[in-house]
Each structure stands twice: as structure tokens, then as C-alpha cells.
């Protein structure tokens, strides 16, 4: 198997799934990295991710790396841990903010890349991401800080950083997006159809004029 030239930080959501699929289309040798934090939807999310990886598998797709980053003792009674008061479809996007999310994801993933000689880590962050840990300045600063700590030179790449959701969805045409996962309150292994992220998912397919292949619970 080819030596990986790129790691993709993947949750299995639309953006990161399309990012990985697009890298494979461009024949890059890719290692997917999933960071498990103990959030209540992750077991279902990981099941979907494994199916997605099977569906897009090529010789250039490396084995999934799962890194453990438990956060329950820090988040305490946060909705992402307890499942109580999960932001619904009417909630503002700010309601789904997970404090320090990209700090947690990047720290271990960048260290793994450094130790395994993978030169770059890509994220599916979009132009429209509203959160403070998703700005170009944050990513540049964090890359510099981690490389200083490791005496490394791993590059953080944001291929979708100048794009809106509809343009990213266009890149995903023909990909098995039925195996992507975007829900924060899954029911019996299905998208709930009621939460903030399910509403965002429905809107993404509608705006891109694509058939939504997702079986929603409600």
C-alpha cells in the first residue's frame, strides 16, 4: 500500500466525507483519522463512517485510525454528553457549538501525523463555519504552535476553507452520501430528523438540488 501523503480528519459528516472522497478521486494516498471524544452520537456515527469507507475504498485508502480523546469529565452535564436539551431544528447554529472542539481534534491528530511522518492533515471546515476555533487565524496559529512543540512541520490544510456548503455538495455528487452521518440525537441507528444538524443536512441536499438519500426516524 502506498505511503500516505495526506491524513483526513473525518467524522463521517457530509463535509469530511466529501473531503475524503475528493482526495481519493485525485489519487492521493489518504489515511482517515477519527477522534472519539465520548459524545453520545459517536457509536452510530462510527458505524456510518465504516460503511462509508467501505463504499469508497480504493488501494489508496489507508486503514482508519481511531484516536481516543475523552471529554466527559470536562464537559460535565453538557447536552452532547447527556443527550438532554439537544438543539432542535429551530435552534441557532451557535447552539451546537462544542467548546474547544478543534483544539481536541487537532492536538492528537497532528501529533499522530508527526510521529507517523504524514506531511499534512486536512479538515472539511467551510467558509461559513461561524465558530471561533474555525477561523484561518486559529488554524494557522494552532499549526504553528503544535509544530513548535514537536519540532515538526505538519501542514493543516483547509481545501474547503473558501467554499460554501452548496459548492461542497456539488463535489459530492456520485459519492455514497447515504453512508454519511450528520445527527446529534440518533434514534435506533437512524438520523432523528428533528435536531439542528438534521435540519442542516436536509437543507444542504435541497440547496444543492440533490436527492436526500437519508432515512430519517422522524
C-alpha positions as CSV (number, residue, x, y, z in Angstrom):
1,X,0.0,0.0,0.0
2,X,1.2,3.5,-0.8
3,X,2.8,5.7,1.8
4,X,0.1,8.2,2.9
5,X,0.6,11.7,1.6
6,X,-2.4,13.1,3.5
7,X,-4.4,12.5,6.6
8,X,-8.1,13.5,6.6
9,X,-9.8,14.3,9.9
10,X,-13.1,12.7,9.4
11,X,-16.3,12.4,11.4
12,X,-18.4,10.9,8.6
13,X,-20.5,14.1,8.2
14,X,-21.1,15.5,4.7
15,X,-18.2,17.9,4.6
16,X,-15.5,15.5,5.8
17,X,-16.9,12.5,3.9
18,X,-16.8,14.6,0.6
19,X,-13.3,15.8,1.5
20,X,-12.0,12.3,1.8
21,X,-13.9,11.1,-1.3
22,X,-12.5,14.0,-3.3
23,X,-8.9,13.3,-2.2
24,X,-9.3,9.7,-3.3
25,X,-10.6,10.9,-6.7
26,X,-7.4,12.9,-7.0
27,X,-5.5,9.6,-6.3
28,X,-4.0,10.9,-3.1
29,X,-2.9,8.2,-0.6
30,X,-5.1,9.0,2.4
31,X,-5.3,7.9,6.0
32,X,-8.6,8.7,7.7
33,X,-8.4,9.8,11.3
34,X,-11.4,9.7,13.7
35,X,-11.2,11.2,17.1
36,X,-13.5,9.7,19.6
37,X,-14.5,12.0,22.5
38,X,-17.3,10.1,24.2
39,X,-20.1,12.2,22.7
40,X,-23.5,10.5,22.7
41,X,-23.9,10.1,19.0
42,X,-20.4,8.7,18.2
43,X,-21.2,5.0,18.3
44,X,-23.8,5.5,15.5
45,X,-21.5,8.0,13.7
46,X,-18.7,5.5,13.7
47,X,-20.9,2.7,12.2
48,X,-21.9,5.0,9.4
49,X,-18.2,6.1,8.8
50,X,-17.1,2.4,8.5
51,X,-19.8,1.9,5.9
52,X,-18.8,5.0,4.0
53,X,-15.1,4.0,4.0
54,X,-16.1,0.5,2.6
55,X,-18.2,2.2,-0.1
56,X,-15.3,4.5,-1.3
57,X,-12.5,2.0,-0.8
58,X,-9.6,2.2,-3.2
59,X,-6.0,0.9,-3.0
60,X,-5.0,4.5,-1.9
61,X,-7.3,4.4,1.2
62,X,-5.4,3.5,4.3
63,X,-6.7,1.8,7.5
64,X,-8.9,4.1,9.7
65,X,-7.0,5.4,12.7
66,X,-9.2,6.0,15.8
67,X,-7.7,8.3,18.5
68,X,-9.3,8.5,22.0
69,X,-9.9,11.9,23.5
70,X,-12.5,11.5,26.3
71,X,-14.0,14.8,27.3
72,X,-16.9,13.9,29.6
73,X,-15.0,15.0,32.8
74,X,-14.5,18.4,31.2
75,X,-17.9,18.9,29.6
76,X,-19.9,17.6,32.6
77,X,-23.7,17.9,32.1
78,X,-23.3,19.3,28.5
79,X,-26.1,18.2,26.1
80,X,-23.5,16.4,23.9
81,X,-22.8,14.1,26.8
82,X,-26.2,13.7,28.4
83,X,-28.5,13.9,25.4
84,X,-30.7,16.3,27.3
85,X,-31.9,19.6,25.7
86,X,-30.3,18.7,22.3
87,X,-30.5,21.7,20.0
88,X,-33.5,21.2,17.7
89,X,-34.2,22.2,14.1
90,X,-35.3,25.7,15.3
91,X,-32.1,26.4,17.2
92,X,-29.5,28.8,16.0
93,X,-26.3,27.3,14.7
94,X,-24.5,28.7,17.8
95,X,-26.4,26.3,19.9
96,X,-24.4,23.3,18.6
97,X,-21.0,24.9,19.5
98,X,-18.8,22.3,21.2
99,X,-16.2,24.2,23.3
100,X,-12.6,23.6,22.2
101,X,-13.7,21.1,19.6
102,X,-11.0,21.8,17.1
103,X,-8.4,22.0,19.8
104,X,-9.2,18.5,20.9
105,X,-9.4,17.1,17.3
106,X,-6.2,18.8,16.1
107,X,-3.9,18.1,19.0
108,X,-3.8,14.4,18.8
109,X,-4.3,14.2,15.1
110,X,-1.3,16.5,14.3
111,X,0.9,14.6,16.8
112,X,-0.1,11.3,15.2
113,X,0.8,12.7,11.7
114,X,4.2,14.0,13.0
115,X,5.1,10.6,14.6
116,X,4.0,8.7,11.5
117,X,5.6,11.1,9.0
118,X,2.4,12.1,7.3
119,X,3.1,15.6,6.0
120,X,-0.4,17.1,6.0
121,X,-3.7,16.9,7.8
122,X,-6.9,18.1,6.0
123,X,-10.2,19.3,7.6
124,X,-13.5,19.9,6.0
125,X,-14.1,23.3,7.6
126,X,-16.1,25.7,5.3
127,X,-16.0,29.4,4.6
128,X,-19.3,29.7,6.5
129,X,-18.2,28.0,9.7
130,X,-19.2,30.5,12.4
131,X,-17.2,29.3,15.4
132,X,-14.1,30.9,16.9
133,X,-12.0,27.7,16.5
134,X,-12.6,27.5,12.8
135,X,-11.1,30.8,11.6
136,X,-8.0,30.8,9.3
137,X,-6.1,32.6,12.1
138,X,-6.9,29.8,14.6
139,X,-5.8,27.1,12.2
140,X,-2.6,28.9,11.3
141,X,-1.8,29.6,14.9
142,X,-2.5,26.1,16.1
143,X,-0.4,24.6,13.3
144,X,2.5,26.9,14.3
145,X,2.1,26.1,18.0
146,X,1.9,22.3,17.6
147,X,4.8,22.2,15.2
148,X,6.9,24.3,17.6
149,X,6.1,21.9,20.4
150,X,7.0,18.9,18.2
151,X,9.8,20.4,16.2
152,X,7.7,19.3,13.2
153,X,6.3,20.7,10.0
154,X,2.9,19.0,9.6
155,X,0.7,21.2,7.4
156,X,-3.0,21.9,8.3
157,X,-5.0,22.1,5.0
158,X,-8.4,23.5,4.6
159,X,-9.4,22.6,1.0
160,X,-13.0,23.9,1.6
161,X,-12.0,26.9,3.5
162,X,-13.1,29.3,0.7
163,X,-16.2,27.4,-0.2
164,X,-19.9,27.4,0.8
165,X,-21.9,24.3,1.5
166,X,-23.6,24.2,-1.9
167,X,-20.3,24.1,-3.7
168,X,-19.0,21.3,-1.4
169,X,-22.2,19.3,-2.0
170,X,-21.6,19.6,-5.8
171,X,-18.2,17.9,-5.3
172,X,-20.1,15.1,-3.5
173,X,-22.3,14.2,-6.5
174,X,-21.9,10.5,-7.2
175,X,-20.5,9.7,-3.7
176,X,-22.3,7.3,-1.4
177,X,-23.6,10.1,0.9
178,X,-26.3,7.8,2.2
179,X,-23.5,6.5,4.4
180,X,-22.6,9.9,5.8
181,X,-23.9,10.9,9.2
182,X,-25.0,14.3,10.5
183,X,-27.2,13.8,13.5
184,X,-26.7,14.7,17.2
185,X,-29.7,12.7,18.6
186,X,-29.9,9.5,16.6
187,X,-32.8,7.1,17.2
188,X,-32.3,3.4,16.7
189,X,-29.3,4.0,14.5
190,X,-31.1,6.5,12.2
191,X,-30.9,10.3,11.8
192,X,-33.6,11.7,14.2
193,X,-34.8,14.2,11.6
194,X,-35.5,16.7,14.4
195,X,-32.2,18.1,15.6
196,X,-30.2,21.1,14.4
197,X,-27.8,19.0,12.4
198,X,-30.5,17.0,10.6
199,X,-32.2,20.3,9.6
200,X,-28.8,21.5,8.2
201,X,-28.4,18.2,6.4
202,X,-31.9,18.4,4.7
203,X,-31.1,22.0,3.7
204,X,-27.8,21.0,2.2
205,X,-29.3,18.5,-0.1
206,X,-32.2,20.9,-1.0
207,X,-29.9,23.8,-1.8
208,X,-27.7,21.6,-4.0
209,X,-30.8,20.2,-5.7
210,X,-29.8,16.7,-4.9
211,X,-32.0,13.8,-3.7
212,X,-31.6,13.3,0.0
213,X,-30.9,9.6,0.5
214,X,-31.1,9.7,4.3
215,X,-33.7,7.6,6.1
216,X,-34.8,9.8,8.9
217,X,-36.6,8.5,12.0
218,X,-39.0,11.4,12.1
